[in-house]
């Protein structure tokens, strides 16, 4: 005579409970209505505003070198050998 559920039956019930039982759409799981509306408005503004606004002048040359400088520093840090024992002492 068995009093309770077996371990397998309990785990199966927990797994089914985690699955949510009913089928929800991908949109309902990850995006609320407000965030979906915000994404749609942002997409529309990115598509429409460049057609309406006048073109901007190019940025100064030194400002164009900033991403290259950041990339150089990151590459240097990524490939620089490090000894973990020296850092922790």
N, CA, C and O atoms as a MOPAC input file, in Angstrom:
PM7 MOZYME 1SCF
protein

 N      0.84100 1    -1.18900 1     0.00000 1
 C      0.00000 1     0.00000 1     0.00000 1
 C      0.88400 1     1.25000 1     0.00000 1
 O      1.76300 1     1.39500 1     0.85000 1
 N      0.64700 1     2.13900 1    -0.94800 1
 C      1.45000 1     3.35300 1    -1.07300 1
 C      0.70000 1     4.53200 1    -0.47100 1
 O     -0.48700 1     4.73300 1    -0.72800 1
 N      1.40900 1     5.29800 1     0.32400 1
 C      0.78600 1     6.42700 1     0.99400 1
 C      0.88400 1     7.69600 1     0.14700 1
 O     -0.09900 1     8.42000 1    -0.00900 1
 N      2.07000 1     7.96200 1    -0.39900 1
 C      2.27300 1     9.19400 1    -1.15400 1
 C      2.71100 1     8.92600 1    -2.57900 1
 O      2.79600 1     7.78000 1    -3.02000 1
 N      2.98600 1    10.00900 1    -3.28600 1
 C      3.47500 1     9.89600 1    -4.66100 1
 C      4.92800 1     9.48400 1    -4.65500 1
 O      5.66700 1     9.76300 1    -3.71000 1
 N      5.32600 1     8.82200 1    -5.71200 1
 C      6.73600 1     8.46300 1    -5.83800 1
 C      7.53200 1     9.71100 1    -6.21100 1
 O      6.96800 1    10.74100 1    -6.57900 1
 N      8.84000 1     9.59300 1    -6.10800 1
 C      9.72900 1    10.72000 1    -6.43300 1
 C      9.56600 1    11.11900 1    -7.88900 1
 O      9.57300 1    12.30700 1    -8.21300 1
 N      9.41800 1    10.12400 1    -8.77800 1
 C      9.28100 1    10.41000 1   -10.20600 1
 C      7.98900 1    11.16700 1   -10.47200 1
 O      7.98000 1    12.11100 1   -11.26100 1
 N      6.90000 1    10.76800 1    -9.82600 1
 C      5.62300 1    11.45300 1   -10.03100 1
 C      5.67000 1    12.87600 1    -9.50300 1
 O      5.10400 1    13.78400 1   -10.11100 1
 N      6.35300 1    13.08000 1    -8.35600 1
 C      6.47000 1    14.44400 1    -7.81700 1
 C      7.30600 1    15.31700 1    -8.73500 1
 O      6.94500 1    16.46600 1    -8.98800 1
 N      8.42400 1    14.78900 1    -9.24200 1
 C      9.27200 1    15.56400 1   -10.15500 1
 C      8.53000 1    15.89400 1   -11.44100 1
 O      8.67200 1    16.98800 1   -11.98700 1
 N      7.73200 1    14.93500 1   -11.92500 1
 C      6.96400 1    15.17700 1   -13.14100 1
 C      5.93900 1    16.29000 1   -12.91000 1
 O      5.73100 1    17.14100 1   -13.77400 1
 N      5.31100 1    16.27600 1   -11.75500 1
 C      4.34800 1    17.32600 1   -11.42100 1
 C      5.00600 1    18.68800 1   -11.30600 1
 O      4.45600 1    19.69000 1   -11.76300 1
 N      6.20300 1    18.72700 1   -10.68700 1
 C      6.92600 1    19.98800 1   -10.58800 1
 C      7.31900 1    20.49700 1   -11.96800 1
 O      7.22500 1    21.69400 1   -12.24000 1
 N      7.76100 1    19.59000 1   -12.84600 1
 C      8.16300 1    19.98200 1   -14.19700 1
 C      6.97100 1    20.52500 1   -14.97000 1
 O      7.08900 1    21.53500 1   -15.66300 1
 N      5.82700 1    19.86300 1   -14.85600 1
 C      4.63700 1    20.33800 1   -15.55400 1
 C      4.17900 1    21.67500 1   -14.99500 1
 O      3.67300 1    22.51800 1   -15.73600 1
 N      4.35200 1    21.87500 1   -13.69200 1
 C      4.00200 1    23.15800 1   -13.09000 1
 C      4.90000 1    24.26700 1   -13.58800 1
 O      4.44600 1    25.39400 1   -13.78100 1
 N      6.18800 1    23.95800 1   -13.80200 1
 C      7.11100 1    24.95700 1   -14.32900 1
 C      6.80300 1    25.30600 1   -15.77500 1
 O      7.05200 1    26.43200 1   -16.20800 1
 N      6.26800 1    24.35900 1   -16.52200 1
 C      5.95100 1    24.59300 1   -17.92500 1
 C      4.77400 1    25.55300 1   -18.07700 1
 O      4.57800 1    26.10800 1   -19.15900 1
 N      4.00700 1    25.75700 1   -17.05000 1
 C      2.92200 1    26.72200 1   -17.12000 1
 C      1.59500 1    26.10400 1   -17.48800 1
 O      0.58500 1    26.80800 1   -17.51700 1
 N      1.55500 1    24.82800 1   -17.76900 1
 C      0.27900 1    24.18700 1   -18.06800 1
 C     -0.27400 1    24.61500 1   -19.40800 1
 O     -0.27500 1    23.82300 1   -20.35100 1
 N     -0.74900 1    25.85300 1   -19.51900 1
 C     -1.32000 1    26.35400 1   -20.77300 1
 C     -0.25500 1    26.84800 1   -21.71700 1
 O      0.88300 1    27.10200 1   -21.32300 1
 N     -0.63600 1    26.97900 1   -22.95900 1
 C      0.30900 1    27.47300 1   -23.96600 1
 C      0.23200 1    28.99300 1   -24.01200 1
 O     -0.83200 1    29.56100 1   -24.25700 1
 N      1.35900 1    29.64400 1   -23.77600 1
 C      1.42800 1    31.09200 1   -23.90600 1
 C      2.25300 1    31.41000 1   -25.13500 1
 O      3.18000 1    30.67500 1   -25.47700 1
 N      1.92400 1    32.48800 1   -25.79100 1
 C      2.70100 1    32.87100 1   -26.95900 1
 C      4.05900 1    33.41400 1   -26.51300 1
 O      4.24300 1    33.77700 1   -25.35100 1
 N      4.98000 1    33.46300 1   -27.43000 1
 C      6.31300 1    33.96600 1   -27.13100 1
 C      6.24200 1    35.42700 1   -26.69500 1
 O      7.00800 1    35.86000 1   -25.83400 1
 N      5.32800 1    36.18000 1   -27.28700 1
 C      5.17100 1    37.58500 1   -26.93000 1
 C      4.70900 1    37.71900 1   -25.49000 1
 O      5.20400 1    38.58600 1   -24.76900 1
 N      3.77800 1    36.89100 1   -25.05300 1
 C      3.24200 1    36.99800 1   -23.70700 1
 C      4.28500 1    36.62800 1   -22.66100 1
 O      4.22400 1    37.12200 1   -21.53500 1
 N      5.22300 1    35.78400 1   -23.00300 1
 C      6.23200 1    35.37500 1   -22.04000 1
 C      7.28000 1    36.44900 1   -21.81400 1
 O      7.65500 1    36.71100 1   -20.67100 1
 N      7.75700 1    37.07100 1   -22.87000 1
 C      8.92100 1    37.92900 1   -22.75900 1
 C      8.61100 1    39.42300 1   -22.76500 1
 O      9.37900 1    40.19500 1   -22.19100 1
 N      7.53900 1    39.85500 1   -23.37800 1
 C      7.25100 1    41.27100 1   -23.49900 1
 C      5.89100 1    41.57900 1   -22.89200 1
 O      4.90800 1    40.88300 1   -23.14700 1
 N      5.85100 1    42.63300 1   -22.08600 1
 C      4.55800 1    43.12600 1   -21.63600 1
 C      3.99300 1    44.00200 1   -22.75300 1
 O      4.69500 1    44.33300 1   -23.70800 1
 N      2.74700 1    44.36400 1   -22.62800 1
 C      2.10300 1    45.19000 1   -23.65300 1
 C      2.79600 1    46.54900 1   -23.77100 1
 O      2.96100 1    47.07500 1   -24.87200 1
 N      3.20400 1    47.12000 1   -22.61700 1
 C      3.84400 1    48.42800 1   -22.63600 1
 C      5.20400 1    48.37800 1   -23.32500 1
 O      5.53600 1    49.26300 1   -24.11400 1
 N      5.99500 1    47.33700 1   -23.02400 1
 C      7.31100 1    47.26400 1   -23.64900 1
 C      7.20100 1    46.97000 1   -25.14300 1
 O      8.01200 1    47.46300 1   -25.92800 1
 N      6.22000 1    46.18200 1   -25.54100 1
 C      6.01300 1    45.92000 1   -26.96300 1
 C      5.60700 1    47.20200 1   -27.69300 1
 O      6.06800 1    47.45300 1   -28.80600 1
 N      4.75500 1    48.00400 1   -27.07800 1
 C      4.35200 1    49.28300 1   -27.67000 1
 C      5.55300 1    50.22200 1   -27.77600 1
 O      5.70100 1    50.92800 1   -28.77400 1
 N      6.40700 1    50.23500 1   -26.75700 1
 C      7.61000 1    51.06100 1   -26.79900 1
 C      8.53700 1    50.62700 1   -27.92700 1
 O      9.08600 1    51.47000 1   -28.63800 1
 N      8.71600 1    49.31800 1   -28.09600 1
 C      9.57000 1    48.82200 1   -29.18300 1
 C      9.01300 1    49.17800 1   -30.55500 1
 O      9.77500 1    49.51100 1   -31.46200 1
 N      7.70600 1    49.11200 1   -30.71900 1
 C      7.08700 1    49.46400 1   -31.99600 1
 C      7.26600 1    50.95100 1   -32.28200 1
 O      7.57800 1    51.32600 1   -33.41300 1
 N      7.07400 1    51.80300 1   -31.27600 1
 C      7.25800 1    53.25000 1   -31.47000 1
 C      8.71300 1    53.59200 1   -31.77700 1
 O      8.99100 1    54.43600 1   -32.63000 1
 N      9.63600 1    52.93700 1   -31.08200 1
 C     11.05100 1    53.17500 1   -31.34900 1
 C     11.43000 1    52.75500 1   -32.76100 1
 O     12.17800 1    53.45800 1   -33.44000 1
 N     10.92000 1    51.61500 1   -33.20600 1
 C     11.19300 1    51.15000 1   -34.56500 1
 C     10.62500 1    52.11500 1   -35.59400 1
 O     11.28800 1    52.43600 1   -36.58100 1
 N      9.40400 1    52.57600 1   -35.36800 1
 C      8.78800 1    53.51900 1   -36.30200 1
 C      9.57200 1    54.82600 1   -36.35400 1
 O      9.76100 1    55.39200 1   -37.43100 1
 N     10.03000 1    55.31100 1   -35.19800 1
 C     10.78200 1    56.56900 1   -35.20700 1
 C     12.12800 1    56.40200 1   -35.91100 1
 O     12.58700 1    57.32000 1   -36.59000 1
 N     12.76500 1    55.23200 1   -35.75400 1
 C     14.03500 1    55.00700 1   -36.44900 1
 C     13.84700 1    54.88900 1   -37.96000 1
 O     14.77200 1    55.16800 1   -38.72300 1
 N     12.67500 1    54.48500 1   -38.38900 1
 C     12.41700 1    54.38000 1   -39.82600 1
 C     11.96400 1    55.70200 1   -40.43200 1
 O     12.29300 1    55.99900 1   -41.58100 1
 N     11.21600 1    56.49700 1   -39.67900 1
 C     10.60900 1    57.70900 1   -40.23400 1
 C     11.47900 1    58.95200 1   -40.04000 1
 O     11.61300 1    59.75300 1   -40.96600 1
 N     12.06900 1    59.13000 1   -38.86300 1
 C     12.81900 1    60.35100 1   -38.57800 1
 C     13.98500 1    60.61100 1   -39.53100 1
 O     14.18900 1    61.77000 1   -39.89100 1
 N     14.75800 1    59.62600 1   -39.96100 1
 C     15.82800 1    59.94800 1   -40.92100 1
 C     15.30800 1    60.49400 1   -42.24900 1
 O     16.03300 1    61.20300 1   -42.94700 1
 N     14.08800 1    60.18200 1   -42.60000 1
 C     13.51500 1    60.72300 1   -43.83400 1
 C     13.08900 1    62.17300 1   -43.67300 1
 O     13.05500 1    62.91900 1   -44.65100 1
 N     12.76200 1    62.58000 1   -42.45100 1
 C     12.24500 1    63.92400 1   -42.19700 1
 C     13.35900 1    64.90300 1   -41.82500 1
 O     13.39700 1    66.02800 1   -42.32400 1
 N     14.26300 1    64.46800 1   -40.94800 1
 C     15.29500 1    65.37500 1   -40.43600 1
 C     16.37900 1    65.63500 1   -41.48200 1
 O     16.67600 1    64.77000 1   -42.30600 1
 N     16.97000 1    66.83800 1   -41.44200 1
 C     18.07100 1    67.11600 1   -42.37600 1
 C     19.32200 1    66.33500 1   -41.97500 1
 O     19.47100 1    65.96200 1   -40.81100 1
 N     20.21100 1    66.08800 1   -42.91700 1
 C     21.43400 1    65.35100 1   -42.57200 1
 C     22.33100 1    66.16200 1   -41.64600 1
 O     22.38700 1    67.38800 1   -41.74200 1
 N     23.02300 1    65.48200 1   -40.76000 1
 C     23.91600 1    66.15300 1   -39.82300 1
 C     25.30600 1    66.26900 1   -40.42200 1
 O     25.69100 1    65.45900 1   -41.26500 1
 N     26.06600 1    67.27800 1   -39.98900 1
 C     27.44700 1    67.37700 1   -40.45700 1
 C     28.28200 1    66.25800 1   -39.84500 1
 O     27.92300 1    65.73200 1   -38.79200 1
 N     29.38100 1    65.88900 1   -40.47800 1
 C     30.21900 1    64.82400 1   -39.91500 1
 C     30.85600 1    65.26900 1   -38.60400 1
 O     31.09100 1    66.46200 1   -38.41000 1
 N     31.13500 1    64.34100 1   -37.71100 1
 C     31.77200 1    64.70600 1   -36.44000 1
 C     33.23200 1    65.07800 1   -36.65000 1
 O     33.80200 1    64.76700 1   -37.69600 1
 N     33.84400 1    65.73600 1   -35.67700 1
 C     35.27200 1    66.06600 1   -35.78400 1
 C     36.12200 1    64.79700 1   -35.92100 1
 O     35.73300 1    63.72400 1   -35.46000 1
 N     37.27000 1    64.93600 1   -36.55100 1
 C     38.13600 1    63.79300 1   -36.83400 1
 C     38.58700 1    63.08600 1   -35.56600 1
 O     38.64400 1    61.85600 1   -35.53300 1
 N     38.90800 1    63.84300 1   -34.52100 1
 C     39.38000 1    63.23000 1   -33.27400 1
 C     38.29500 1    62.36500 1   -32.63800 1
 O     38.60200 1    61.35400 1   -32.00600 1
 N     37.04800 1    62.74600 1   -32.79700 1
 C     35.95600 1    61.95500 1   -32.25800 1
 C     35.81100 1    60.63700 1   -33.01000 1
 O     35.37100 1    59.64100 1   -32.43600 1
 N     36.17400 1    60.62400 1   -34.28000 1
 C     36.13700 1    59.39000 1   -35.04800 1
 C     37.22700 1    58.40900 1   -34.60800 1
 O     37.08700 1    57.20100 1   -34.79800 1
 N     38.30200 1    58.92000 1   -34.02600 1
 C     39.38000 1    58.05300 1   -33.56200 1
 C     39.08600 1    57.41400 1   -32.20400 1
 O     39.78000 1    56.47900 1   -31.80500 1
 N     38.08500 1    57.89500 1   -31.50000 1
 C     37.76800 1    57.36400 1   -30.17200 1
 C     37.41000 1    55.87200 1   -30.18400 1
 O     37.94600 1    55.13700 1   -29.35500 1
 N     36.53500 1    55.38300 1   -31.07500 1
 C     36.26000 1    53.93800 1   -31.07900 1
 C     37.49500 1    53.09500 1   -31.39500 1
 O     37.63900 1    51.98900 1   -30.87500 1
 N     38.38200 1    53.60800 1   -32.24100 1
 C     39.60700 1    52.87900 1   -32.56400 1
 C     40.51300 1    52.80600 1   -31.33600 1
 O     41.14400 1    51.77800 1   -31.08900 1
 N     40.57900 1    53.88400 1   -30.57200 1
 C     41.38600 1    53.88900 1   -29.35500 1
 C     40.81400 1    52.91500 1   -28.32200 1
 O     41.56900 1    52.18900 1   -27.67500 1
 N     39.51400 1    52.89300 1   -28.16500 1
 C     38.88400 1    51.97100 1   -27.21900 1
 C     39.14100 1    50.52400 1   -27.64800 1
 O     39.45700 1    49.67700 1   -26.81300 1
 N     39.00700 1    50.24400 1   -28.92900 1
 C     39.27100 1    48.89500 1   -29.43300 1
 C     40.71500 1    48.48400 1   -29.19400 1
 O     40.98000 1    47.33500 1   -28.84100 1
 N     41.65400 1    49.40900 1   -29.38200 1
 C     43.06700 1    49.11400 1   -29.16200 1
 C     43.32700 1    48.77900 1   -27.69400 1
 O     44.03900 1    47.82000 1   -27.39500 1
 N     42.76800 1    49.54500 1   -26.79700 1
 C     42.94400 1    49.27700 1   -25.36100 1
 C     42.33400 1    47.92700 1   -24.99500 1
 O     42.94500 1    47.16300 1   -24.24700 1
 N     41.15200 1    47.62000 1   -25.50100 1
 C     40.51000 1    46.34400 1   -25.19400 1
 C     41.29600 1    45.16600 1   -25.75800 1
 O     41.40200 1    44.13000 1   -25.10100 1
 N     41.84700 1    45.30200 1   -26.95400 1
 C     42.65900 1    44.23300 1   -27.53200 1
 C     43.93200 1    44.02600 1   -26.70300 1
 O     44.34800 1    42.89100 1   -26.47000 1
 N     44.54300 1    45.12400 1   -26.26400 1
 C     45.73300 1    45.02700 1   -25.43700 1
 C     45.41900 1    44.30900 1   -24.12900 1
 O     46.17000 1    43.43000 1   -23.70600 1
 N     44.31300 1    44.67700 1   -23.48900 1
 C     43.93800 1    44.03400 1   -22.23200 1
 C     43.55800 1    42.56500 1   -22.42900 1
 O     43.81700 1    41.73600 1   -21.55600 1
 N     42.94900 1    42.24300 1   -23.56200 1
 C     42.51400 1    40.86400 1   -23.80600 1
 C     43.69900 1    39.92800 1   -24.00100 1
 O     43.66100 1    38.78500 1   -23.54700 1
 N     44.74300 1    40.39100 1   -24.66500 1
 C     45.86500 1    39.51500 1   -24.97700 1
 C     47.06700 1    39.70900 1   -24.05800 1
 O     48.09600 1    39.06100 1   -24.24500 1
 N     46.95100 1    40.58200 1   -23.07900 1
 C     48.03500 1    40.78900 1   -22.13500 1
 C     48.10100 1    39.59400 1   -21.18200 1
 O     47.09100 1    39.23900 1   -20.57400 1
 N     49.25600 1    38.97800 1   -21.04600 1
 C     49.34100 1    37.83500 1   -20.11800 1
 C     49.18300 1    38.31100 1   -18.67800 1
 O     49.68600 1    39.36600 1   -18.29100 1
 N     48.47800 1    37.51300 1   -17.90900 1
 C     48.30500 1    37.85800 1   -16.50500 1
 C     48.58400 1    36.63600 1   -15.65700 1
 O     48.30500 1    35.50600 1   -16.05600 1
 N     49.13000 1    36.87400 1   -14.49900 1
 C     49.39100 1    35.81700 1   -13.55200 1
 C     48.43900 1    36.03400 1   -12.38000 1
 O     48.56500 1    37.01800 1   -11.65000 1
 N     47.49700 1    35.12700 1   -12.19900 1
 C     46.44800 1    35.30500 1   -11.19900 1
 C     47.03300 1    35.34000 1    -9.79700 1
 O     46.52200 1    36.05300 1    -8.93400 1
 N     48.08900 1    34.58700 1    -9.55700 1
 C     48.68400 1    34.58600 1    -8.22500 1
 C     49.25800 1    35.95900 1    -7.85900 1
 O     49.19700 1    36.36300 1    -6.69800 1
 N     49.80900 1    36.67200 1    -8.83100 1
 C     50.33700 1    38.01200 1    -8.55100 1
 C     49.22100 1    39.00500 1    -8.27100 1
 O     49.39800 1    39.93100 1    -7.47900 1
 N     48.09700 1    38.82500 1    -8.90100 1
 C     46.98400 1    39.76600 1    -8.73100 1
 C     46.34400 1    39.59900 1    -7.36500 1
 O     45.95800 1    40.58800 1    -6.74200 1
 N     46.22400 1    38.36400 1    -6.88500 1
 C     45.51500 1    38.12600 1    -5.63300 1
 C     46.36700 1    38.40600 1    -4.40100 1
 O     45.81300 1    38.53900 1    -3.31000 1
 N     47.67300 1    38.50000 1    -4.52400 1
 C     48.51300 1    38.73700 1    -3.34300 1
 C     48.56800 1    40.16800 1    -2.93600 1
 O     49.23700 1    40.50700 1    -1.96000 1

